[in-house]
Each structure stands twice: as C-alpha cells, then as structure tokens.
Amino acid sequence: QVQVVESGGGLVQAGGSLKLSCTASGLTFDDYAMGWFRRQTPGKEREGVSCISRGGFAYYTDSVKGRFTISRDNAKNTLYLEMNNLKPEDTAMYYCARNRAYSYCSGTWRSGADFGYWGQGTQVTVSS
C-alpha cells in the first residue's frame, strides 16, 4: 500500500521558519521529480510551490523565491521544504507529491498534472 506523509507544519509568527518533510512507504522517490504544492483555502486552486528533479535542479514559484528551499535525501526517501521569512500569505495546506513518470520538472509542473501519489497535507499557519 502506497502512503505519502507530510509533517512539520504548524503555527508560526510572520518572519519565522518551518521545515516540512515528506516520506513515503510502498513508493520510492529516487528516480522521479518531486514537488511541493499548497492550497490556501478550501476551494481555491492548488498552487505549485517548488519542484526538484532527480538530479537536484530546483524550481520555485515567484512568491517564494529566496525564502523557500527544496531538497531531497534519496537514501532516506525523504523530501524537504525549508521555509524562511514566512508571511501570512504563505498560510495553506502543503502537500508533497511524486511525479508519475518524469525525472525532471516539466514546463507545466506548477499545475501538478504530472504528479501522482499525493499526501494528506500538513497545515502551515502564519500569524501577522
């Protein structure tokens, strides 16, 4: 049974930091691109936050560039998202996902359409 689990969310004041983790059972990350996504309110469109290729090339949505860092530890089958200088607008449910077939982040990675194997999410709340 495949299970993807995110952790590390919580409540933090603006300017603070959090580090999210994502692990999986029954599924390996090694050969695939991985991504972090968020949904700021229920019903709002999901947003691609960051994507990392198998080789470690990282991509970010503009609003988090310079503040967030994605990384992966293939030996531990774990994906991370380090978030610094958090802003109230970063408040969201954060999800990680594994790309269905590609080792790279395609031009449409932000849509999430290339990704399957989603976790249940971890809530990040940033107070002003």
Secondary structure per residue as TSV (DSSP state, phi and psi in degrees):
chain	resnum	aa	ss	phi	psi
A	1	Q	-	360.0	131.0
A	2	V	-	-85.5	131.5
A	3	Q	E	-141.0	127.7
A	4	V	E	-114.7	129.3
A	5	V	E	-129.9	123.7
A	6	E	E	-97.2	151.0
A	7	S	E	-151.4	168.4
A	8	G	-	104.8	-5.3
A	9	G	-	-71.6	173.9
A	10	G	E	165.4	-168.8
A	11	L	E	-102.8	128.8
A	12	V	E	-143.5	151.2
A	13	Q	E	-78.8	155.6
A	14	A	T	-54.7	137.0
A	15	G	T	92.4	-10.5
A	16	G	-	-83.3	-175.5
A	17	S	-	-133.6	152.1
A	18	L	E	-144.5	154.6
A	19	K	E	-126.5	117.3
A	20	L	E	-90.3	147.9
A	21	S	E	-127.6	154.6
A	22	C	E	-142.7	122.7
A	23	T	E	-126.0	167.4
A	24	A	E	-144.4	151.4
A	25	S	E	-121.7	145.1
A	26	G	S	72.7	15.6
A	27	L	-	-158.0	137.1
A	28	T	-	-109.3	149.4
A	29	F	-	-97.9	-23.1
A	30	D	T	-42.9	-49.7
A	31	D	T	-94.9	7.7
A	32	Y	S	-127.2	153.6
A	33	A	-	-68.2	148.7
A	34	M	E	-126.0	153.2
A	35	G	E	-141.4	155.7
A	36	W	E	-113.4	137.3
A	37	F	E	-133.5	163.3
A	38	R	E	-146.2	154.2
A	39	R	E	-129.3	115.7
A	40	Q	S	-76.6	-34.9
A	41	T	S	-141.7	151.3
A	42	P	T	-55.7	134.0
A	43	G	T	92.3	-17.1
A	44	K	S	-81.9	151.8
A	45	E	-	-63.4	140.5
A	46	R	-	-67.6	142.7
A	47	E	E	-119.1	133.7
A	48	G	E	-75.6	125.9
A	49	V	E	-97.6	-48.3
A	50	S	E	-159.0	151.8
A	51	C	E	-138.1	142.7
A	52	I	E	-131.1	131.8
A	53	S	-	-79.2	172.4
A	54	R	T	-57.0	-37.5
A	55	G	T	-83.8	-2.2
A	56	G	-	98.9	6.4
A	57	F	-	-73.6	131.3
A	58	A	E	-114.2	145.1
A	59	Y	E	-133.4	146.6
A	60	Y	E	-137.1	149.3
A	61	T	-	-71.8	151.5
A	62	D	G	-57.2	-36.6
A	63	S	G	-68.9	-14.3
A	64	V	G	-114.8	-3.3
A	65	K	T	-58.6	134.6
A	66	G	T	85.0	-10.0
A	67	R	T	-116.3	-34.5
A	68	F	E	-108.1	147.0
A	69	T	E	-134.0	122.8
A	70	I	E	-95.2	144.0
A	71	S	E	-152.3	166.0
A	72	R	E	-142.5	147.5
A	73	D	E	-123.8	96.2
A	74	N	G	-65.1	-32.3
A	75	A	G	-62.8	-30.7
A	76	K	G	-99.8	0.5
A	77	N	T	54.1	46.0
A	78	T	E	-133.3	140.1
A	79	L	E	-114.9	144.1
A	80	Y	E	-127.5	156.0
A	81	L	E	-139.6	108.4
A	82	E	E	-90.3	124.9
A	83	M	E	-119.7	118.4
A	84	N	-	-117.6	162.0
A	85	N	S	48.5	51.1
A	86	L	-	-65.3	145.7
A	87	K	-	-120.1	155.8
A	88	P	G	-54.4	-33.2
A	89	E	G	-72.4	-5.7
A	90	D	G	-83.2	-7.2
A	91	T	-	-59.1	124.9
A	92	A	E	-177.4	167.7
A	93	M	E	-87.6	127.2
A	94	Y	E	-105.7	134.1
A	95	Y	E	-124.2	145.5
A	96	C	E	-110.8	157.8
A	97	A	E	-154.7	151.9
A	98	R	E	-101.7	138.8
A	99	N	E	-62.9	141.9
A	100	R	S	-65.9	-38.0
A	101	A	S	-144.1	-19.8
A	102	Y	-	-98.0	146.6
A	103	S	S	-90.3	-6.6
A	104	Y	S	-119.4	166.3
A	105	C	-	-92.1	111.8
A	106	S	-	-73.0	172.5
A	107	G	T	-64.7	-15.8
A	108	T	T	-111.0	23.2
A	109	W	G	-58.8	-32.4
A	110	R	G	-60.9	-27.9
A	111	S	G	-72.0	-23.2
A	112	G	-	81.4	-1.1
A	113	A	T	-65.2	-27.3
A	114	D	T	-78.5	-7.7
A	115	F	E	-106.4	140.3
A	116	G	E	-127.3	-172.7
A	117	Y	E	57.5	66.6
A	118	W	E	-92.1	147.1
A	119	G	-	-86.4	-177.9
A	120	Q	-	-85.1	-14.3
A	121	G	-	98.6	158.2
A	122	T	E	-133.9	132.8
A	123	Q	E	-82.9	131.4
A	124	V	E	-116.9	124.0
A	125	T	E	-125.1	124.1
A	126	V	E	-114.4	118.6
A	127	S	E	-93.1	148.8
A	128	S	-	-89.5	360.0
